[in-house]
Amino acid sequence: MDIEEKFRIIEGYFTRLDAQRKATGKPLHEGTAHGIWGPTHMLDAYELFLRMRLDGRGPFVDLGSGDGRIALLAALFTESCGFEGDKSLSAIADQAKRALQGRMPELGRCVLVHGDYATADLSRFGVLFTFADHPWDPGFEKMLAERCRGVLLSYNNIFLPKTLPKGRTYWIQQIPIVSYHLNVPEGDLFSRA
């Protein structure tokens, strides 16, 4: 099975999950004790990961991973992790991993953590991904600037870091993805050979 077929299986699983939520009257965007959850469009992330060659950039982390869809998708390319503070969303992510891993053993390299990413050691990750739902904490930005190496990718441009040096904005499916290079020279994410 090639990577596109695997993507379609993961996408299909979450498309069905989203349809079930809607059918029971649950919104796709909802407030939690840790912020507003809303799913990242999977095709956007898949195209981004293909174009940037995620497999050659080191471990990936999704900061606020919700139901786990992007962290699981990233595991098709590299070691991945997802941090989610909401217990019910973490449980949905765990269930998704269990349901999908039998057909895609590489999903075993995805670690789903029920916890606060702001207190975690993120220094080992080469790609940090976020779909921020609130203004950035200056202390968290400072920690990223001091301890992390790699690239931070902000899906959409609603809430962006204020103190990190902004890199290029890439457009995937008409959605801006803003890059921040953390202690590495800025480069074009898509020019790697």
Residue pairs with C-beta under 8 A, 6 or more apart in sequence:
1 103
1 104
3 76
3 77
6 76
6 103
6 104
7 42
7 46
7 73
7 76
9 100
9 103
9 104
10 42
10 69
10 72
10 73
10 76
10 100
10 104
11 42
11 43
11 46
13 96
13 99
13 100
14 39
14 42
14 67
14 69
14 96
17 67
17 92
17 96
18 28
18 39
21 27
21 28
22 28
28 38
28 39
29 36
29 37
29 38
30 36
30 37
30 38
31 37
32 85
32 86
32 88
32 89
33 85
33 86
34 64
34 84
34 85
34 86
34 116
35 64
35 85
35 133
35 134
36 133
36 134
37 64
37 66
37 67
37 86
37 89
37 133
38 66
38 131
38 133
39 66
39 67
39 69
40 66
40 69
40 70
40 131
40 155
41 173
41 175
42 69
42 70
42 73
43 173
44 155
44 172
44 173
44 175
44 177
45 70
45 73
45 74
45 129
45 155
46 73
47 172
47 173
48 54
48 153
48 170
48 172
48 177
49 73
49 74
49 76
49 77
51 172
51 189
51 190
52 189
52 190
52 192
53 192
54 60
54 74
54 77
54 78
54 127
55 77
55 78
56 192
57 78
57 126
57 127
57 150
57 151
58 78
58 124
58 125
58 126
58 127
58 150
59 78
59 79
59 80
59 81
59 124
59 125
59 126
59 127
60 71
60 74
60 77
60 78
60 79
60 80
60 81
60 125
60 126
60 127
60 129
61 71
61 80
61 81
61 82
61 83
61 117
61 122
61 125
61 127
61 128
61 129
62 70
62 71
62 74
62 80
62 81
62 82
62 83
62 129
62 130
63 83
63 117
63 122
63 128
63 129
63 130
64 83
64 84
64 85
64 117
64 130
64 131
64 132
64 133
65 71
65 82
65 83
65 84
65 93
65 112
66 84
66 86
66 89
66 93
67 89
67 92
67 93
67 96
68 82
68 84
68 92
68 93
68 94
68 96
68 97
68 110
68 112
69 93
69 96
70 82
70 129
71 80
71 81
71 82
71 93
71 110
71 112
72 80
72 82
72 93
72 96
72 97
72 100
72 107
72 110
74 80
74 110
74 127
74 129
75 106
75 107
75 108
75 109
75 110
76 104
76 106
76 107
78 109
79 109
79 110
80 109
80 110
80 111
81 110
81 111
81 112
81 113
81 125
82 93
82 110
82 111
82 112
82 113
83 113
83 115
83 116
83 117
83 120
84 90
84 93
84 112
84 113
84 114
84 115
85 114
85 115
85 116
85 117
87 114
90 112
90 113
90 114
93 112
94 112
97 107
97 110
97 112
100 107
101 107
101 108
113 120
118 137
118 140
121 147
122 128
122 143
122 144
122 147
122 148
123 147
123 148
123 149
125 148
125 150
126 149
126 150
126 151
127 150
127 151
127 153
128 144
128 148
128 150
128 151
128 152
128 153
128 182
129 152
129 153
129 155
130 152
130 153
130 154
130 155
131 154
131 155
131 156
132 154
132 158
132 159
132 160
133 159
134 159
135 159
135 162
136 159
136 160
136 161
136 162
138 162
138 163
141 161
141 162
141 163
141 164
142 163
144 152
144 161
144 164
144 182
145 163
145 164
145 182
145 183
148 182
148 183
149 182
149 183
149 184
150 181
150 182
150 183
150 184
151 167
151 179
151 180
151 181
151 182
151 184
151 189
152 161
152 164
152 179
152 180
152 182
153 177
153 178
153 179
153 180
154 160
154 161
154 177
154 178
154 179
154 180
155 175
155 177
156 175
156 176
156 177
157 169
157 176
157 178
160 166
160 178
161 180
164 180
164 182
165 180
165 181
165 186
166 178
166 179
166 180
167 178
167 179
167 180
167 181
167 186
168 178
168 179
168 186
168 188
168 189
169 176
169 177
169 178
169 179
170 176
170 177
170 178
170 179
170 189
170 190
171 177
179 186
179 189
181 187
